[in-house]
């Protein structure tokens, strides 16, 4: 039989072996610290993997859009981009031009086939808008307008001829007379003003100064009775406070 002393000795030996083994394992499994260079490489690998994942997601999204897009040939010509903005969208007062431009491809905007900017839908095909000299595409991109200083004449842009003392109007395709002149036919003539007159807000006619009223082609003095004052127009009179008008007089109330 094994004595108690022998059992104690065996237990001590086994415990020592376990402690030594654990120490050895700890020494074996301990990893050296990662250097800065290794960290940089690892970060670069992580970034590359993220880029790859992002490209895969984008490719999957594009494939999904392609699956929902109908083939161009499957859409009737009458419905291809058949909106007011695509078929015909030109500036105010302008007639559609006769377009003999080359045929170009339609674009898919995610909802329907449309003609790109610089082309218009004609007989089911997108044809390039032919812009004449001194012309440019309008806001819709499907017709053209003339540049400032030119006006549309058929399929051309012609120079806006202006008389002396004239300037281009807000549209840039017609002319108006400068301030102090009025239009008479195809000329600008000076606004003739009588004494005590001034140009009105338009600059092409005259009004009488404050304290004067228009009488034919003249400005006459506004005659006022006692206790009267000019009204807001400056060309008529009203009675002062506590007075009332009776005929051409102001009497105390």
C-alpha positions as CSV (number, residue, x, y, z in Angstrom):
1,X,0.0,0.0,0.0
2,X,1.0,3.6,-0.7
3,X,1.5,5.6,2.4
4,X,0.2,9.0,3.1
5,X,3.7,10.5,2.7
6,X,4.2,8.9,-0.7
7,X,0.8,10.4,-1.8
8,X,1.9,13.8,-0.7
9,X,5.2,13.5,-2.5
10,X,3.4,12.4,-5.7
11,X,0.9,15.4,-5.4
12,X,3.8,17.9,-5.0
13,X,5.6,16.5,-8.1
14,X,2.4,16.6,-10.3
15,X,1.7,20.2,-9.2
16,X,5.2,21.3,-10.0
17,X,4.9,19.8,-13.5
18,X,1.6,21.6,-14.1
19,X,3.1,25.0,-13.1
20,X,6.2,24.4,-15.2
21,X,4.1,23.4,-18.2
22,X,1.9,26.4,-17.9
23,X,4.9,28.7,-17.8
24,X,6.3,27.1,-20.9
25,X,3.1,27.4,-22.8
26,X,2.8,31.0,-21.9
27,X,6.3,31.6,-23.2
28,X,5.5,29.7,-26.4
29,X,2.2,31.5,-27.2
30,X,3.4,35.0,-26.3
31,X,3.6,37.1,-29.6
32,X,6.1,39.8,-30.3
33,X,4.8,43.4,-30.6
34,X,3.7,44.5,-34.2
35,X,5.9,47.1,-35.8
36,X,4.8,50.3,-37.5
37,X,5.6,49.0,-40.9
38,X,3.5,45.9,-40.3
39,X,0.6,48.0,-39.0
40,X,0.8,50.1,-42.2
41,X,0.6,47.0,-44.4
42,X,-2.3,45.7,-42.4
43,X,-4.2,49.0,-42.7
44,X,-3.5,49.1,-46.5
45,X,-4.9,45.5,-46.8
46,X,-8.0,46.5,-44.9
47,X,-8.6,49.6,-47.1
48,X,-8.1,47.5,-50.2
49,X,-10.7,45.1,-49.0
50,X,-13.2,47.9,-48.2
51,X,-12.7,49.2,-51.8
52,X,-13.4,45.8,-53.2
53,X,-16.6,45.5,-51.1
54,X,-17.7,48.9,-52.2
55,X,-17.2,48.1,-55.9
56,X,-19.1,44.9,-55.5
57,X,-22.1,46.7,-54.0
58,X,-22.0,49.3,-56.9
59,X,-21.9,46.6,-59.5
60,X,-24.8,44.8,-57.8
61,X,-26.8,48.1,-57.9
62,X,-26.1,48.7,-61.6
63,X,-27.1,45.2,-62.4
64,X,-30.4,45.7,-60.6
65,X,-31.1,48.9,-62.6
66,X,-30.2,47.1,-65.9
67,X,-32.7,44.4,-65.0
68,X,-35.5,47.0,-64.6
69,X,-34.7,48.9,-67.8
70,X,-36.8,47.9,-70.8
71,X,-35.0,47.5,-74.1
72,X,-35.2,50.6,-76.3
73,X,-36.7,48.6,-79.2
74,X,-39.5,47.4,-76.9
75,X,-40.9,51.0,-76.4
76,X,-43.2,52.4,-79.0
77,X,-41.9,55.5,-80.8
78,X,-44.9,57.5,-79.6
79,X,-44.0,56.8,-76.0
80,X,-40.2,57.2,-76.2
81,X,-39.6,60.4,-74.2
82,X,-43.1,61.5,-75.2
83,X,-43.4,64.5,-72.9
84,X,-43.8,68.2,-73.7
85,X,-40.3,68.8,-72.5
86,X,-38.8,66.2,-74.9
87,X,-41.0,66.4,-78.0
88,X,-41.1,70.2,-78.2
89,X,-39.9,72.8,-75.7
90,X,-38.9,76.1,-77.3
91,X,-38.8,79.7,-76.2
92,X,-41.8,82.0,-76.2
93,X,-43.0,83.2,-79.6
94,X,-40.7,80.8,-81.5
95,X,-41.7,78.3,-84.1
96,X,-40.0,74.8,-84.2
97,X,-37.1,74.8,-86.5
98,X,-36.7,72.3,-89.4
99,X,-34.0,70.0,-88.0
100,X,-31.8,68.0,-90.4
101,X,-29.3,67.1,-87.7
102,X,-27.7,63.6,-87.4
103,X,-29.4,60.9,-85.4
104,X,-27.9,60.3,-82.0
105,X,-28.6,57.8,-79.2
106,X,-31.3,58.2,-76.6
107,X,-30.5,58.2,-72.9
108,X,-32.1,56.3,-70.0
109,X,-32.8,58.6,-67.1
110,X,-34.0,55.9,-64.8
111,X,-37.7,56.2,-65.8
112,X,-37.9,56.6,-69.6
113,X,-35.9,57.1,-72.7
114,X,-35.2,60.8,-73.4
115,X,-33.2,62.8,-75.9
116,X,-30.0,64.3,-74.5
117,X,-29.3,68.0,-74.4
118,X,-28.7,69.3,-77.9
119,X,-31.2,66.9,-79.5
120,X,-35.0,66.7,-80.0
121,X,-37.4,63.9,-80.7
122,X,-38.5,63.8,-84.4
123,X,-40.4,60.9,-85.8
124,X,-39.3,58.6,-83.0
125,X,-35.6,59.5,-83.4
126,X,-33.3,61.9,-81.5
127,X,-31.9,64.3,-84.0
128,X,-29.2,66.8,-83.2
129,X,-30.4,70.5,-83.0
130,X,-28.7,72.4,-85.8
131,X,-27.7,75.8,-84.3
132,X,-27.0,78.6,-86.8
133,X,-24.2,81.2,-86.5
134,X,-24.7,83.5,-83.5
135,X,-27.3,81.1,-82.0
136,X,-27.1,78.9,-78.9
137,X,-29.2,76.3,-77.2
138,X,-32.2,77.5,-75.2
139,X,-32.9,76.6,-71.5
140,X,-34.6,73.3,-72.6
141,X,-31.6,72.2,-74.6
142,X,-33.9,71.1,-77.4
143,X,-34.2,74.3,-79.5
144,X,-32.1,77.4,-80.1
145,X,-32.3,81.1,-79.6
146,X,-30.2,83.9,-80.9
147,X,-27.4,85.5,-78.9
148,X,-27.9,89.0,-77.4
149,X,-27.8,91.6,-80.1
150,X,-29.3,89.2,-82.7
151,X,-32.9,88.3,-83.6
152,X,-34.4,85.1,-85.1
153,X,-35.2,85.3,-88.8
154,X,-36.3,82.0,-90.2
155,X,-33.4,79.6,-89.5
156,X,-30.8,82.3,-89.1
157,X,-29.8,85.0,-86.5
158,X,-29.7,88.5,-87.9
159,X,-28.1,91.6,-86.4
160,X,-30.4,94.0,-84.5
161,X,-30.0,97.3,-86.3
162,X,-30.5,100.2,-84.0
163,X,-30.9,103.9,-84.7
164,X,-29.0,106.7,-82.9
165,X,-29.9,107.1,-79.2
166,X,-31.2,103.5,-79.0
167,X,-30.2,100.5,-76.9
168,X,-31.1,96.8,-76.6
169,X,-34.1,95.9,-74.6
170,X,-34.3,93.3,-71.8
171,X,-34.6,90.5,-74.3
172,X,-31.5,91.5,-76.2
173,X,-33.4,90.9,-79.5
174,X,-35.1,94.3,-80.0
175,X,-34.3,97.9,-79.2
176,X,-35.7,100.8,-77.1
177,X,-34.9,104.4,-77.0
178,X,-32.6,105.7,-74.3
179,X,-33.9,107.8,-71.4
180,X,-34.9,111.3,-72.7
181,X,-35.9,109.9,-76.1
182,X,-39.1,108.4,-77.5
183,X,-39.6,106.0,-80.4
184,X,-41.0,107.4,-83.6
185,X,-41.1,104.8,-86.3
186,X,-37.6,103.5,-86.6
187,X,-36.0,106.5,-85.0
188,X,-35.5,107.9,-81.5
189,X,-36.4,111.6,-81.1
190,X,-35.7,113.8,-78.1
191,X,-38.6,114.3,-75.6
192,X,-39.5,118.0,-75.8
193,X,-40.4,119.3,-72.4
194,X,-42.0,122.7,-71.4
195,X,-40.8,124.8,-68.5
196,X,-41.2,123.3,-65.0
197,X,-41.4,119.7,-66.4
198,X,-39.3,116.6,-65.9
199,X,-39.0,113.1,-67.3
200,X,-41.5,110.5,-66.0
201,X,-40.5,107.1,-64.6
202,X,-40.2,105.6,-68.2
203,X,-37.9,108.4,-69.4
204,X,-39.9,108.6,-72.6
205,X,-42.5,111.2,-71.6
206,X,-42.7,114.2,-69.2
207,X,-44.7,115.2,-66.1
208,X,-44.9,118.6,-64.4
209,X,-42.8,119.3,-61.3
210,X,-44.4,119.5,-57.8
211,X,-46.6,122.6,-57.5
212,X,-47.5,122.6,-61.2
213,X,-50.2,120.8,-63.2
214,X,-50.3,119.8,-66.9
215,X,-52.3,122.0,-69.1
216,X,-52.0,120.9,-72.8
217,X,-48.3,121.1,-73.6
218,X,-47.5,123.4,-70.6
219,X,-47.1,123.2,-66.9
220,X,-49.1,125.9,-65.0
221,X,-48.8,126.9,-61.4
222,X,-51.2,125.3,-58.9
223,X,-53.1,128.3,-57.4
224,X,-54.1,127.7,-53.8
225,X,-56.5,129.6,-51.4
226,X,-55.6,130.5,-47.9
227,X,-55.3,127.5,-45.5
228,X,-54.6,125.1,-48.3
229,X,-51.6,122.9,-49.2
230,X,-50.5,120.6,-52.0
231,X,-51.8,117.0,-52.0
232,X,-49.7,113.8,-52.4
233,X,-49.5,114.3,-56.2
234,X,-48.2,117.8,-55.9
235,X,-50.5,118.9,-58.7
236,X,-53.7,119.6,-56.7
237,X,-54.5,121.2,-53.3
238,X,-56.4,120.2,-50.2
239,X,-57.4,122.1,-47.1
240,X,-55.3,122.0,-44.0
241,X,-56.5,120.3,-40.8
242,X,-59.6,121.8,-39.2
243,X,-60.6,123.4,-42.5
244,X,-63.0,122.1,-45.2
245,X,-63.2,122.8,-48.9
246,X,-66.1,125.0,-50.0
247,X,-65.8,125.7,-53.7
248,X,-62.3,127.1,-54.2
249,X,-62.0,128.2,-50.5
250,X,-61.0,126.6,-47.2
251,X,-63.3,127.5,-44.4
252,X,-63.0,126.7,-40.7
253,X,-65.2,123.8,-39.6
